[in-house]
Each structure stands twice: as structure tokens, then as C-alpha cells.
């Protein structure tokens, strides 16, 4: 049985080769002639040859991998691995890939469908080479983060593709609200990616005969793929990073619950109104002919593998990153063994799912590799091109150039940037900035004390506003791709933003007044 396609074998081999080459490079190359580089880079490279590189300060296991504040304070002048001063022009490639994703499909969708891998690599490869020279430590961290990202999304995609929910569900507003409500709850416990991948295919089958159904899956992204994952650190990567930084597990549940209920409640109510209007406009849904199908869940063994992925996330946070023998294991100067163990276990669960799920069941479920392939390729370019943007943001934060003091400012700044950048490092940047404020009633974290309202603002902004764009959170683009593969015409990048601006932005303004007006 052919379990893994040749294309995927090549992609995995190339990724592994790139990572090994990156790890084998010296800590920083002294090429001061590059745009945005400084003479301090040459001194830093000299210093790092004289003294071995510091351990891997990976954001996903920060308590075990060193002090990010110390690295940031050293920066380019201290020979450390903190952010360096760069020209704003380094952000141009990131803007370029976003414009390509937003505009090219509108101009020539057929060409984009067949050539987006080439366009993505045209952006990704030069940026990776430049960043490996200028910001090697940060770039290797980003490559590892990308590997973890693809391992999580890819394994959940494969496993959920083996879970088939059969049954004759009537497409109605009530049915859709129930499914969205279930997704809003389970997303906090199996992650937004897990909930999205498990529920998207049943939602597609339920609404297959609907004439107008685009709005259903836009609200699905709003609720299940983003805001639903607000209640626990398992729900969304920023909250998990906060947990690793010392934010208590129960703090997230207690303090995020009102915002979660507020946003999900209003969105479900708005969806019910919109869906009712659309149903009446379409004249209802035609009755499905033939015998009623009994409710059944086929491929239930995949729930074990889904649990294995979730257990891996917990093992990473509680065991791998806190066991010295694992956390401090040195690989080419980087303590990245916890990340490799996490990726290996997740892909192991995916392999078991492929091995134990009959091929006929996946075919009945409409499973193909294209959605995850599209996400892997496009996000390779996005992750590569966003390195300078995240570096500039971290540099400004560590040098007091971000004039952010009020909770509402943190909410909009963290949220606005999380709409386009990776929300996990964005969350950490603003968390680090807020640790210097302190004051009564603050939450004690690893490197300081964050005022409770500001921590809430950062958390809500990073999680909620990931719904603003297709690239704001990992499941968004995956849901779009699966829908399009099932002949649901999803809006373009800009078209989706029109929906989010019309529906979400007013709700975020209301959220500001309800939760952060003081």
C-alpha cells in the first residue's frame, strides 16, 4: 500500500536537508554589506566563534531553553541572539507574498492554482538564505516552528480525514448553530486545528444541497477555527506559549471565559439571522431522496490517534521541555530535541492513521492531499518572509519604541499584527513588553509580572483577531482549501477580509468598550 506520495517524500527530505544545513552553519556570518546589516554583526560573529553559541531559546519551550530577555537585551551589540536593527525595506518580500495570495488568484485563478508553488519558493528560498546569514538563530527557530506547525496541522488533517460521520442530517439553521456551538466548545480542548479538521467535512456534507452556503464556512472560520480556542492553553498556540511562560492553566479558563462567551454568543446569534435570511432567499433546501442514513462514526480508531497528538502537546509542555536530559540535549549548538520529539510523535500518529484506516473510507470522506500541500507551500513562504517583520517588532519592543501602555492598545496592537504575522511570536513580543509594567494584581510569569487586564488584552487580541484573515491562524487557510475542493466557492483573500471587517471589527470595538474601557 502506497502510504506517502513521492511529492511528500521529496518535500520532507528537502526540509530535513535544509534544517541540517542551517544547523551546521556558524552562529552568524560577518556579511556587513547586506542591506540592513551593521558592523556589529561582524563583531558578533567574531564573539560567537570565540564563545560557543547559547542554548536554543525556542518560544514553544521557553522555561527550559534560556532567558529571552537576556538575549533581547544583548541584541546585536552584545554578541547574543536578540533582535537586530534592520531596514524596514526587509518587510517588502512579506508584503509581496501577501499581495500575491490576495490579488493573483483574482487576476488569473487557473495560473495561480498551477504555479503558486513556484511563486512561494521564489519568495521563500532567497529570504531563507539572507536570514540564515543575518539572523541565523532566529531563522533556525522559525524553521523549527514551521516544522512543528506542519506536523500539527498535517497530522490532524490526516487523522481527521479518516473519521467519517454518516447520517441524514437536515440542513437547517438549528443544525448549523448546534455544530458551530459544539466546535466552539471542543476547540479549546482539542485545539482550533483539531476541531476544524474534525467538523469541516460533516458540515460540508450537511449543507451539500444548499444553494447559498459560503457564509456558513466563513462563520465556521470565525468561531471554530479561532475564537472557540480561547478557554485553555490547548486551544491556540499563543495561549500554550503563555502557559509555558508561567501563565496558570486555570487563569486562561477563568479570565477568557467571559470574552469567549461574549464573542461566540453574538456570532452564533448573527449567524442564525444571516442563515435564516439565506434559507428564505433560496426557498429552503430540497429534501434528500432515498432512505435515511443511520447515524454512524466510521474510522473511530482515529480518535485514539487524535488523542495521541493532544498527548504529544502535553508531553512537550510538561515533560520534554522540563526534563534536563531532553531539554538540554545539544544538536549542533541548539537544544531542539523536544521539538524533534514532538514532530516525530505527531507524524507517527499520522502514519498510524494512514495504516489503520481503509482507503475506501478516506475516498468516501473526500480525502485528498491538496489542501495540506497548499498550506505547507504557502506558509513556507509566509514563515520565511515574516522573519524580518518579527525581528523589527521584537527590536522595537526591546528598545522601548512601541509606545503601548493601555490594555486596549495591547488588544489592538497584538490582534492587528496577529492578523498577518504568526500570532505565537507576536503574543510573546507583547508579553515580554508588558512584563516591565508590574503593579498590583499582576500575573506572575517567568520573567516578570504582567498586569491582569493587559495579559487578558494580549491573549484575546492574539486569539480573536487571528480570524481577520486567511493567514491569521493555521486552520483558516486549510478550511478554505477543503471547502474549495468540495466545490464551495470561498471568497478571495480580500473578499474574506471584507466579511471580517463588516462582522468582526465592530464586535472587537464593542469588546474594547466592554472589557478594556478602564
C-alpha positions in Angstrom: 0.0 0.0 0.0 1.4 3.4 -1.0 1.0 5.5 2.2 3.1 8.6 1.4 3.2 10.1 -2.0 6.5 10.8 -3.8 5.9 14.6 -3.7 5.6 14.4 0.1 8.7 12.3 0.4 10.7 14.8 -1.6 9.3 17.7 0.4 10.2 16.1 3.8 13.6 15.2 2.5 14.3 18.8 1.3 13.0 20.2 4.6 15.3 17.9 6.6 18.3 18.7 4.4 17.6 22.5 4.8 17.4 22.2 8.6 20.6 20.2 8.8 22.5 22.7 6.6 21.1 25.6 8.7 22.2 23.9 12.0 25.7 23.3 10.6 26.3 26.9 9.7 28.3 29.2 12.1 26.2 31.2 14.5 26.3 34.4 12.5 28.2 35.2 9.3 30.0 38.6 9.2 28.5 39.9 6.0 28.0 43.6 6.9 27.5 44.6 3.2 23.9 43.2 3.3 21.1 45.8 3.4 20.1 46.5 7.0 23.2 44.8 8.4 25.5 46.6 10.8 29.2 46.5 11.6 28.2 45.0 14.9 27.3 41.8 13.1 30.9 41.2 12.2 31.9 41.7 15.8 29.1 39.4 16.9 30.2 36.6 14.6 33.8 37.0 16.0 32.5 36.8 19.5 30.4 33.8 18.8 33.4 31.9 17.3 35.3 32.7 20.5 32.5 31.6 22.7 30.0 28.7 21.8 26.5 29.7 21.0 24.0 29.9 23.7 21.3 27.2 24.0 18.2 27.1 21.9 15.7 29.6 23.3 12.7 28.2 21.5 9.5 30.1 22.2 7.5 26.9 22.5 9.6 25.7 25.5 10.9 28.9 26.9 11.2 27.8 30.5 13.7 25.1 29.6 15.7 27.0 27.0 17.0 30.1 28.5 16.2 33.7 29.2 14.7 35.6 26.2 15.0 38.9 28.0 18.7 38.4 28.4 19.1 37.6 24.7 17.0 40.6 23.7 18.9 42.9 25.9 22.2 41.8 24.4 21.0 42.2 20.9 23.4 42.9 18.1 25.9 44.7 20.3 26.4 42.0 22.9 27.0 39.1 20.7 23.7 37.5 21.7 20.8 36.2 19.7 18.4 39.0 20.3 16.8 41.1 17.6 19.0 43.4 15.4 18.3 46.7 13.8 17.1 46.2 10.3 15.9 48.4 7.4 12.1 48.5 7.1 12.7 47.5 3.4 13.2 43.9 4.5 9.4 43.8 5.1 8.8 44.2 1.3 9.0 40.4 0.5 6.4 39.7 3.2 4.1 42.3 1.7 4.8 40.9 -1.7 3.8 37.3 -0.8 0.6 38.6 0.9 -0.3 40.6 -2.2 0.3 37.6 -4.4 -2.0 35.5 -2.3 -4.6 38.3 -2.3 -4.5 39.5 -5.9 -3.1 36.9 -8.3 -6.0 34.4 -7.8 -8.4 37.2 -8.7 -6.5 38.1 -11.9 -5.8 34.6 -13.1 -7.0 31.8 -10.8 -6.1 29.0 -13.1 -2.5 30.2 -13.4 -2.2 30.7 -9.7 -3.5 27.2 -9.0 -0.8 25.6 -11.0 2.1 28.0 -10.2 1.7 29.0 -6.5 4.4 26.5 -5.5 6.9 28.3 -7.8 5.9 31.7 -6.6 6.1 30.7 -3.0 9.6 29.2 -3.4 10.7 32.3 -5.3 10.0 34.3 -2.1 11.0 31.7 0.4 14.4 30.5 -0.8 16.1 33.9 -1.2 14.7 35.1 2.2 15.8 32.0 4.0 19.4 32.4 2.6 19.5 36.0 3.6 18.1 35.4 7.0 20.4 32.5 7.7 23.2 34.9 7.1 21.8 37.8 9.1 19.6 36.2 11.8 20.7 32.6 11.9 19.4 31.8 15.4 16.0 33.3 14.8 15.8 31.7 11.3 16.6 28.2 12.7 13.9 28.8 15.4 11.5 29.8 12.6 12.3 26.6 10.6 11.7 24.5 13.7 8.5 26.4 14.4 7.4 25.8 10.8 8.2 22.1 11.2 6.1 21.9 14.4 3.3 23.9 12.6 3.2 21.5 9.7 3.5 18.4 12.0 0.4 19.6 14.0 -1.7 20.7 11.0 -0.6 17.8 8.8 -1.2 15.1 11.4 -4.6 16.5 12.4 -5.5 16.7 8.7 -4.5 13.1 8.0 -6.2 11.8 11.2 -9.4 13.7 10.8 -9.6 12.6 7.1 -10.1 9.0 8.5 -13.1 10.0 10.6 -16.3 9.7 8.6 -19.6 10.8 10.2 -22.5 9.2 8.4 -26.1 10.2 8.9 -29.1 12.0 7.4 -28.8 15.5 9.0 -31.2 18.1 7.8 -29.6 21.3 6.7 -31.2 23.9 8.8 -30.2 26.9 10.8 -30.6 25.0 14.1 -28.4 22.1 12.9 -25.7 24.5 11.8 -25.8 26.5 15.0 -25.5 23.3 17.0 -22.5 22.1 15.0 -20.8 25.6 15.3 -21.6 25.6 19.1 -20.0 22.2 19.5 -17.0 23.4 17.6 -16.7 26.5 19.8 -16.5 24.3 22.9 -14.3 21.4 21.7 -11.8 23.8 20.0 -10.5 24.8 23.5 -9.7 21.2 24.3 -8.6 19.6 21.0 -7.2 22.8 19.5 -8.7 25.0 16.8 -6.9 23.0 14.2 -8.2 19.7 15.6 -11.8 20.9 15.9 -11.7 22.5 12.4 -10.4 19.3 10.7 -12.9 17.0 12.5 -16.0 19.1 11.9 -15.4 20.7 8.4 -16.3 17.6 6.4 -19.5 16.8 8.2 -20.6 20.5 7.8 -19.9 20.3 4.1 -22.0 17.1 3.7 -24.8 18.5 5.8 -25.0 21.6 3.6 -24.2 20.0 0.3 -27.7 20.8 -1.2 -27.7 24.4 -0.1 -27.7 27.0 -2.8 -26.1 29.7 -0.7 -23.6 28.3 1.8 -20.5 30.5 1.7 -21.5 32.3 4.8 -21.6 29.1 6.8 -18.0 28.4 6.4 -16.9 32.0 7.0 -18.6 31.8 10.4 -17.0 28.4 10.8 -13.6 30.0 10.5 -14.6 32.8 12.8 -15.9 30.6 15.6 -14.4 27.1 15.4 -11.0 27.9 13.8 -10.3 30.9 16.0 -12.4 32.3 18.8 -13.5 28.9 20.1 -10.0 28.0 21.1 -9.9 30.7 23.9 -10.6 28.7 27.0 -7.4 26.6 27.6 -3.8 26.7 26.6 -4.6 23.7 24.4 -6.9 25.8 22.3 -4.5 28.0 20.4 -0.6 28.3 20.2 -0.3 31.8 21.8 -2.1 30.6 24.9 0.1 27.5 25.1 3.2 29.7 24.9 1.7 31.8 27.7 1.3 28.7 29.8 4.9 27.7 29.2 5.9 31.2 30.2 4.1 30.8 33.6 0.5 31.9 33.0 -1.5 29.5 35.2 -3.6 26.9 33.3 -6.8 27.9 35.2 -6.2 31.7 34.6 -6.9 31.2 30.9 -10.2 29.4 31.6 -11.4 31.8 34.2 -10.5 35.1 32.6 -11.0 34.2 28.9 -14.4 32.6 29.6 -16.4 35.9 29.6 -14.8 37.1 26.3 -15.3 33.7 24.7 -19.0 33.6 25.7 -19.5 37.2 24.6 -18.0 36.8 21.1 -19.3 33.2 20.4 -22.7 34.1 21.7 -23.0 37.2 19.5 -21.5 35.4 16.4 -23.9 32.5 16.8 -26.8 34.9 17.0 -25.7 36.8 14.0 -25.1 33.6 12.1 -28.6 32.4 12.9 -30.1 35.6 11.5 -27.9 35.5 8.3 -28.6 31.8 7.8 -32.3 32.2 8.2 -32.3 35.0 5.7 -30.3 33.0 3.2 -32.6 30.0 3.6 -35.7 32.0 2.9 -33.9 33.7 -0.1 -33.1 30.2 -1.5 -36.6 28.9 -1.0 -35.5 26.3 1.5 -33.5 23.1 1.0 -34.7 20.3 -1.3 -35.5 17.1 0.6 -32.8 14.4 0.0 -34.3 11.5 -1.9 -33.7 7.9 -0.8 -33.6 6.1 2.5 -32.5 7.9 5.6 -28.9 7.0 6.6 -28.4 5.9 10.2 -26.0 8.0 12.3 -22.6 6.3 12.5 -19.0 7.3 13.0 -16.7 5.2 10.9 -12.9 5.2 11.4 -13.3 5.7 15.2 -9.8 4.3 15.8 -8.6 7.7 14.6 -9.8 9.3 17.8 -7.0 7.3 19.5 -4.5 8.9 17.2 -6.1 12.3 17.7 -5.7 11.8 21.4 -2.1 10.9 20.7 -1.5 14.2 19.1 -3.0 16.1 22.0 -1.0 13.9 24.4 2.1 14.9 22.5 1.4 18.6 23.0 1.0 18.0 26.8 4.2 15.9 26.9 6.0 18.7 25.2 4.9 21.2 27.8 5.1 19.1 30.9 7.9 16.6 30.1 10.1 17.3 27.1 10.8 20.9 27.9 11.2 20.4 31.6 13.4 17.3 31.6 17.1 18.4 31.6 18.3 15.3 29.8 15.9 16.1 26.9 15.6 19.9 27.1 19.4 20.5 27.3 20.4 17.9 24.7 22.6 19.7 22.2 22.2 19.3 18.5 24.7 21.4 16.5 24.6 24.0 19.3 20.8 24.1 19.7 18.6 22.4 22.3 15.9 21.4 19.9 15.4 17.7 20.8 12.0 18.5 22.4 10.8 19.9 19.1 12.0 16.9 17.1 10.4 14.5 19.5 7.1 16.4 19.2 7.3 16.4 15.4 8.2 12.7 15.3 5.4 11.6 17.6 2.8 13.7 15.6 3.9 12.3 12.3 3.9 8.9 13.9 0.2 9.3 14.8 -0.5 10.4 11.2 1.3 7.3 9.8 -0.7 5.0 12.1 -3.9 6.7 10.9 -2.9 6.0 7.3 -2.0 2.5 8.1 -5.2 1.6 10.0 -7.8 3.5 8.0 -9.2 1.7 4.9 -8.5 3.6 1.7 -12.2 3.3 0.7 -13.2 5.2 3.8 -10.9 8.1 3.0 -12.2 8.2 -0.5 -15.8 8.3 0.8 -14.8 11.1 3.1 -13.4 13.1 0.1 -9.8 13.0 1.4 -7.1 14.3 -0.8 -3.6 15.7 -0.2 -4.0 19.0 -2.0 -5.3 21.2 1.0 -2.4 20.4 3.3 0.0 20.6 0.4 -1.2 24.1 -0.5 -1.0 25.2 3.2 2.5 23.7 3.6 3.9 25.5 0.5 2.2 28.9 1.0 3.1 29.0 4.7 6.7 28.1 3.9 6.9 31.4 2.1 5.0 33.3 4.8 7.2 31.9 7.6 10.3 32.8 5.7 9.3 36.3 4.7 7.9 37.2 8.1 11.3 36.8 9.9 12.4 40.4 9.3 9.0 41.7 10.3 9.0 39.8 13.6 12.7 40.9 14.2 11.8 44.5 13.7 8.8 44.2 16.0 10.9 42.5 18.7 13.7 45.1 18.3 11.3 48.0 18.7 9.7 46.3 21.8 13.1 45.6 23.5 14.3 49.2 22.8 11.1 50.9 24.1 10.0 52.1 20.7 6.5 50.6 21.0 4.5 53.2 22.9 1.9 50.8 24.3 0.6 51.3 27.8 -3.1 50.8 28.0 -5.0 47.4 27.7 -7.0 48.5 24.7 -3.7 49.4 22.9 -2.3 45.9 23.6 -5.6 44.3 22.4 -5.5 46.1 19.1 -1.7 46.0 18.5 -1.3 42.3 19.4 -4.5 41.5 17.5 -3.8 43.6 14.4 -0.3 42.2 14.0 -1.6 38.6 14.7 -4.0 39.0 11.7 -1.0 38.9 9.4 2.0 37.6 11.3 2.3 34.4 13.3 0.2 35.1 16.4 2.5 33.0 18.6 5.7 35.1 18.5 3.6 38.3 18.3 2.0 37.2 21.6 5.4 36.6 23.2 6.7 40.0 22.0 3.9 41.9 23.7 4.0 39.6 26.8 7.7 40.5 27.1 6.9 44.2 26.7 4.2 44.0 29.4 6.4 42.2 31.9 8.2 45.5 32.7 4.9 47.2 33.8 4.1 45.3 37.0 1.8 46.8 39.6 -0.9 45.5 41.9 -2.9 42.5 40.8 -0.5 41.4 38.1 0.0 37.8 37.0 3.4 36.4 37.8 5.1 34.8 34.8 8.6 33.5 34.1 10.5 36.8 33.7 8.2 39.3 35.5 4.7 40.3 36.4 2.0 41.2 33.8 -1.0 43.4 34.8 -4.1 41.1 34.6 -6.0 43.4 32.2 -3.0 43.7 29.8 -2.5 39.9 29.8 -6.2 39.5 29.0 -5.9 42.1 26.2 -2.9 40.4 24.7 -4.5 36.9 24.9 -7.8 38.0 23.5 -6.2 40.1 20.7 -3.9 37.3 19.6 -6.6 34.6 19.6 -9.6 36.6 18.4 -8.1 38.6 15.6 -6.5 35.6 14.0 -9.9 35.3 12.4 -9.4 38.6 10.5 -7.5 37.0 7.5 -7.0 33.6 6.0 -3.4 33.6 7.2 -4.2 34.8 10.8 -4.4 31.2 12.1 -3.3 27.9 10.8 -6.8 26.3 10.3 -8.2 29.3 8.3 -6.5 28.5 5.0 -6.9 24.8 5.5 -10.7 25.2 5.8 -10.8 27.5 2.8 -8.8 24.9 0.7 -11.0 22.0 1.8 -14.2 24.0 1.0 -13.0 24.9 -2.4 -12.0 21.3 -3.1 -15.7 20.4 -2.3 -16.9 23.0 -4.8 -17.8 25.7 -2.2 -16.7 29.0 -3.8 -15.0 30.7 -0.9 -14.2 34.4 -1.1 -10.7 35.7 -2.1 -8.2 36.9 0.4 -9.6 40.4 0.2 -13.2 39.2 -0.1 -12.8 37.3 3.2 -11.4 40.4 4.8 -14.5 42.3 3.7 -16.5 39.8 5.7 -14.3 40.1 8.8 -14.2 43.9 8.6 -18.0 44.0 8.4 -18.7 41.5 11.1 -15.7 41.1 13.4 -14.2 44.6 13.6 -17.5 46.1 15.1 -17.5 43.3 17.6 -13.9 43.9 18.5 -14.7 47.6 19.0 -17.6 46.5 21.3 -15.2 44.1 23.1 -12.9 47.0 23.7 -15.6 49.0 25.5 -16.9 46.0 27.4 -13.6 44.6 28.6 -10.9 47.3 28.3 -12.6 50.7 28.6 -10.9 51.3 32.0 
